[in-house]
Amino acid sequence: MNEANGSARRSLAAALVLALGLVLAAVIFGAFFYRARAPQQTVQVVGSATRSFVADVVKWRFTVSRPVSDAGLPAGYAQLRADVQHCRDLVRSRGLPDSALIVQPPTAQPLWGREGVRTGYTLQQPVFIISDRIADVEPLALDPAAVLRAGAALEFSQLEYFYSGIASLKHELLSTATRDARERAAQIADNTDSRVGKIISARSGVFQITEPYSTEVSGLGMHATATRQQEITVTVHASFALH
């Protein structure tokens, strides 16, 4: 009988230990489950960075045009070739390589008289000059008389300025904007007795390259090229954990 009672007590103790273990396991699992499902405190901020820079490449695009009669088309093309050669000679005289001048195919736009009769053509030759020697290209663009031969006209003349290091500059600005976002998050956390933790997510905005003191922005980003002095801005939308 005593042996039977002892066996029963041992079985009961084992059952109690097993039950207690199951209860503890359930409590521990529940705690982990609650922590996993509990919403994490975060702060969302927008960091920004702006930098002024000076473009170091100029692109001058223009079109040489000549009006010719209906019968003078072959002679007009010959004159247009001479006009382009004159531009090439000017580029060489400035010490620029031939590769700085890019010539596009010519076109002929019909000219019509009052009665719908074709009276001739306007021959057009698009030309690009691209160089990092801005001081040698700007005077040519600002003095069309030096570019044109007699009878030729200059159309669609435009100077555009670019920066050869724009890719590296964009990377630097993204890093600066991300640091600015963390600093903003830290300022917010200081007022809530919290501490900024790891970054949870980050999304870059589009780059806005504008003229100095410009307020223009675009949802798709913009790249103004009309001035040598330019300004680039980017934003970073970031979310940080709070502890």
C-alpha positions in Angstrom: 0.0 0.0 0.0 2.8 2.4 1.0 4.6 1.6 -2.2 1.4 2.4 -4.2 0.9 5.7 -2.4 4.5 6.6 -3.0 4.2 5.9 -6.7 1.0 8.0 -6.8 2.7 10.9 -5.1 5.6 10.7 -7.5 3.3 10.6 -10.5 1.4 13.6 -9.1 4.6 15.5 -8.5 5.7 14.8 -12.1 2.4 16.0 -13.4 2.6 19.2 -11.3 6.2 19.8 -12.6 5.0 19.2 -16.2 2.0 21.5 -15.7 4.2 24.2 -14.2 6.6 23.9 -17.1 3.8 24.2 -19.6 2.5 27.3 -17.8 5.9 28.9 -17.7 6.5 28.1 -21.4 3.1 29.6 -22.2 3.9 32.8 -20.2 7.3 33.2 -21.8 5.9 32.5 -25.3 3.0 35.0 -24.6 5.5 37.7 -23.5 7.6 37.2 -26.7 4.4 37.2 -28.8 3.2 40.4 -27.2 6.5 42.1 -27.7 6.6 41.0 -31.3 3.1 42.2 -32.0 3.2 45.3 -29.9 3.5 48.5 -32.1 7.1 49.9 -32.1 7.5 53.5 -31.2 9.0 55.4 -34.2 9.5 58.9 -35.3 9.2 60.1 -38.9 11.2 63.1 -40.1 12.3 64.8 -43.3 16.0 65.8 -43.6 17.3 68.1 -46.2 20.6 69.3 -47.7 21.4 72.1 -50.0 24.7 73.0 -51.7 25.8 75.8 -54.1 28.2 74.9 -56.9 29.7 76.3 -60.1 29.2 74.5 -63.4 32.4 73.6 -65.2 31.0 72.6 -68.6 29.3 74.7 -71.1 27.1 73.6 -74.0 26.3 76.1 -76.7 23.6 75.1 -79.1 22.6 77.1 -82.1 21.3 76.7 -85.6 22.9 78.3 -88.7 20.2 79.1 -91.3 20.2 80.5 -94.8 17.2 81.4 -97.1 17.6 80.1 -100.6 15.4 80.2 -103.7 13.6 77.2 -105.1 16.3 76.8 -107.7 19.2 77.6 -105.4 19.0 74.6 -103.1 22.3 73.0 -104.2 24.2 76.2 -103.9 22.5 76.9 -100.5 23.8 73.6 -99.1 27.3 74.5 -100.3 27.0 77.8 -98.5 25.8 76.0 -95.4 28.8 73.7 -95.4 31.0 76.7 -95.6 29.2 78.3 -92.7 29.8 75.2 -90.6 33.5 75.2 -91.6 33.7 78.8 -90.5 32.4 77.7 -87.1 35.0 74.9 -87.0 37.7 77.4 -87.8 36.6 79.6 -85.0 36.6 76.7 -82.5 40.2 75.9 -83.6 41.3 79.5 -83.3 40.2 79.4 -79.6 42.4 76.4 -79.1 39.5 74.0 -78.7 39.7 70.5 -80.2 37.5 69.5 -83.2 35.6 67.1 -81.0 34.2 70.1 -79.1 32.0 70.9 -82.2 29.1 68.5 -83.0 27.2 69.0 -86.2 23.7 67.6 -86.8 22.2 66.9 -90.2 20.8 69.9 -92.1 17.1 70.4 -92.9 15.2 72.4 -95.5 12.0 74.1 -94.5 9.8 75.2 -97.5 8.8 78.8 -97.9 5.4 79.5 -99.4 4.1 82.5 -101.3 0.7 84.0 -100.9 -0.9 81.8 -103.6 0.5 78.6 -102.1 3.4 78.5 -104.4 6.7 77.4 -103.0 9.2 80.2 -103.3 12.2 78.7 -101.7 13.6 77.1 -98.6 15.2 78.0 -95.2 18.2 75.7 -94.8 19.0 75.0 -91.2 22.1 73.3 -89.7 22.0 72.6 -85.9 25.4 72.8 -84.2 26.6 72.1 -80.6 29.8 73.2 -79.0 30.6 71.4 -75.7 33.6 72.3 -73.7 35.0 72.8 -70.2 36.7 75.9 -71.4 33.8 78.2 -70.6 35.8 81.4 -71.0 36.6 80.5 -74.6 33.0 79.6 -75.6 31.0 82.3 -74.0 32.5 85.2 -76.0 31.5 83.4 -79.3 27.9 82.9 -78.1 27.6 86.5 -77.0 29.0 87.9 -80.3 27.0 86.3 -83.2 28.6 88.6 -85.7 31.9 86.8 -85.2 30.2 83.5 -85.9 28.2 84.3 -89.0 29.3 84.7 -92.6 27.4 87.1 -94.9 23.9 86.0 -95.6 23.7 83.5 -92.7 21.5 83.9 -89.6 21.9 82.4 -86.2 18.7 80.8 -84.7 17.9 79.1 -81.4 21.2 80.2 -79.8 21.3 79.0 -76.1 24.0 78.5 -73.5 23.6 75.7 -71.0 25.8 75.0 -68.0 26.6 71.6 -66.4 28.7 70.2 -63.6 30.9 67.2 -64.3 31.0 66.2 -60.6 27.2 66.1 -60.2 27.0 62.4 -59.4 29.5 62.6 -56.5 27.7 65.7 -55.3 24.4 63.9 -55.2 25.9 61.1 -53.1 27.3 63.6 -50.6 24.0 65.4 -50.3 22.1 62.2 -49.6 24.5 61.5 -46.7 24.1 65.0 -45.4 20.3 64.9 -45.7 20.2 61.6 -43.8 22.3 63.0 -41.0 20.0 66.0 -40.9 17.0 63.6 -40.6 18.7 61.9 -37.6 19.4 65.2 -35.9 15.8 66.3 -36.3 14.6 62.9 -34.9 16.9 63.4 -31.9 15.5 66.9 -31.2 12.0 65.4 -31.2 13.1 62.5 -29.0 14.6 64.9 -26.4 11.1 66.3 -25.8 9.6 62.8 -25.2 12.3 61.4 -22.9 13.2 58.9 -25.7 16.3 58.0 -27.5 16.7 57.6 -31.2 17.6 54.1 -32.3 18.3 52.5 -35.7 16.9 53.8 -38.9 13.9 51.7 -40.0 13.3 53.1 -43.5 14.5 55.9 -45.7 13.3 57.3 -49.0 15.1 60.0 -51.0 13.2 62.8 -52.7 14.0 64.0 -56.2 16.9 66.4 -56.8 16.1 70.0 -57.5 18.9 71.8 -59.4 17.9 75.5 -59.7 19.3 78.9 -60.4 20.5 80.8 -57.2 17.6 82.2 -55.1 15.0 80.3 -57.1 11.8 79.0 -55.5 11.0 76.7 -58.3 10.4 73.0 -57.5 9.0 70.1 -59.4 7.5 66.8 -58.3 9.6 65.0 -60.9 12.8 67.0 -60.1 14.4 69.7 -62.1 17.7 70.6 -63.6 18.0 74.3 -64.5 21.0 75.0 -66.8 20.7 78.7 -67.7 23.3 80.0 -65.2 26.8 78.9 -64.3 26.0 79.4 -60.6 23.6 76.7 -59.5 22.1 75.2 -56.4 21.1 71.6 -55.6 18.7 70.5 -52.9 17.4 67.0 -51.9 15.3 65.7 -49.1 15.3 62.3 -47.3 12.1 60.9 -45.6 13.3 58.7 -42.8 11.7 56.7 -39.9 13.7 55.9 -36.8 13.0 53.6 -33.8 12.6 55.2 -30.4 13.7 53.6 -27.1 
